[in-house]
């Protein structure tokens, strides 16, 4: 029996609402940043380093400058302002100065009449390199020469670690880290480098205003931080750089760091012409940060009844050449290393290092994904050692409101871990399909390499959780501006301004639903997101945007409506919303220094059915059932879509997605060689929502985009272990991991 169809309406909070961009995206009419055009525009191209680590001896641009159609060739000497920028730490050169630190680092820029002219001119820029030994093994990074002798992340309140190439070192000590248990299990777990693999490569258009300023139309996640990084490098005031959100073809953390923003602006201001830059797919693989690869060593000690006594974890993250958001990822990997479980005693050591490998930063579930893969493998291993059902073991140790985290933070909000586990365990998976069957429904799929003789079925289970919003004292806020007036027929009409980046997650609908709810009118429009019309909304990341945008728009709407009722006149006002204050973790103990280091938490559980051909090493995920804590669903259908998309990315990390490197050089920078899940790889996903309103959040909401990715990698691999009996301690799982070659 099919479920009744949901009625799609304009929508207020809690109602199913049609996405405003749904039809144009499905029909191909949506304008992405790569579709932008301006009269008289030039095309920009970036000269990138073919080396992972080298000293720049000289740059010769003379040949490129004489080529047909070329208007500019720029190097670091042409940067008009500060030569360094960075998302959190200014450690990254706009264009390489004296050396390159990763494969693909920008060295020079070209602007020409035609993209092919720009590309050919870029090939004629001669850069002489003196090769240096690359740092590629994170285990040895702290013993090698420093990539950043000035230690840009030091002196920021983090733990003092004098070893070279340390981005951040964090130690969490909780209770007695030497406490013994009746049973102990250990493991070493490895996570490969995952790419965000968004379908729309980096692109944008920079348009000079004729007065020394520039308008930048770009696909980004954080408009105001782009402006604040770019303006000093361009040598202009922040107000002279106006960032305007262009159509975004996916983000997942990969658009938090700058791509073409400064480069396009430099070329536009130098030539006094609009300049468009569109990365190729190969260039995109080196043009943004990736998920941190990790090695995690874990030991879990428990009583014979299954209660956790002590957890000891050591996390090593490879941050690549520059800091990006690695300090936050280091903290998250440590904070969630023990999983959503009560642990009275713990020792967690988390270290991130600089290397000459591809730069890493934010990616969906940052830090928590790596930790969840390890702690859930450990829980399965502990259940086997104790001969306890894996679900019962998790229920026995489940965190709940009022419990204390290993950081010392008391969970004051809602965290229904046990309910999520129980409801997920109760989901009914499909019965095994009989043989023979359609090859598309066997491991290997369209390859038709098996008839099912060596296929085994396994059922896996995992639970994960993550923080909502920014943490550790970050001044996290979102601004919203509301303009109210009465139409000719006396109806209330509203225009809402918010710089929240719509990156496909549906925040535009959240803003509109909030405004309709508060103003009790359907006549609400959302203005284009730009830095020139409203204050910062912060980043579309960390599962924060629903909470923060709803809070800002709610506040602005309520005050605007009150003002309108008081005066009877048109209203135009802006309000800024902040979530409850957080404080840093103690740099030596990892304990909270105030009431909380994280604003709130969200959890998810997942049950996976997988089939594995144990003779060929081929896999097929048959079915996924998941239950997620969502606070309150603003738009239930959008939440389900986020769960499905996040699950797909976790499945990709489990089975196929990994950037391959050799001496720091990326060797598979294409969708031919870097595999992502297709519709044939994705199984049906049955999802249920636990709506337990978060007390400190507007309408009780929580972000929903990251928990599915956090838990799905661990759940898929759990199912593969159940089918094969193998440890499978590394992701992505390769065929030879299964057949034991």
Buried (B, 14 or more C-beta within 10 A) or exposed (E): EEEEEEEEEBBBBBBBBBBBBEEEBEEEEBEBBBBBEBEEBBBBBBBBBBBBBBEBEEBEBEEBBEBEBBBBBBBBEBBBBBBBBBBBBBBBBBBBBEBBBBBBBBBBBBBBBEBEBBBBBBEBBBBEBEEBEBBBEBEEBBEBEBBBEEBBBBEEEBBEBEEBBBBBBBBBBBBEBEBEBEBBBEBEBBBBBBBBBBEBBBBBBBBBEEEEBBBBBBBBBBBBBBBBBBBBBBEBEEEBBBBBBBBBBBBBBBBBBBBBBBBBBBBBBBBEBBBBBBBBBBBBBBBBBBBBBBBBBBBBBBEEEBBBBBBBBBBBBBBBBBBBBBBBBBBBBBBBBBBBBBBBBBBBBBBBBBBBBBBBBBBBBBBBBBBBBBBBBBBBBBBEBBEBBBBBBBBBBBBBBEBBBBBBBEBBBBBBBBBBBBBBBEBEBEEEBEEEEEBEEBBBBEEEEBEBEBBBBBBBBBBBBBBBBBBBBBEBBBBBBBBBBEEEEEEBBBBBBBBBBBBBBBBBBBBBBBBBBBBEBBEBEBEEBBBBBBBBBBBBBBBBBBBBBBBBBBBBBBBBBEBBEEEEEEBEBBBBBEBBEBBBBBBEBBBBBEEBBBBBBBBBBBBBBBBBBBEBBBBBBBBBBBBBBBBBBBBBBBBBBBBBBBBBBBBBBBBBBBBEBEBBBBEBBEBEEBBBBEEEBBBEBBBBBBBBBBEBBBBBBBBBBBBBBBBBBBBBBBBBBBBBEBEBBBBBBBBEBBBEE
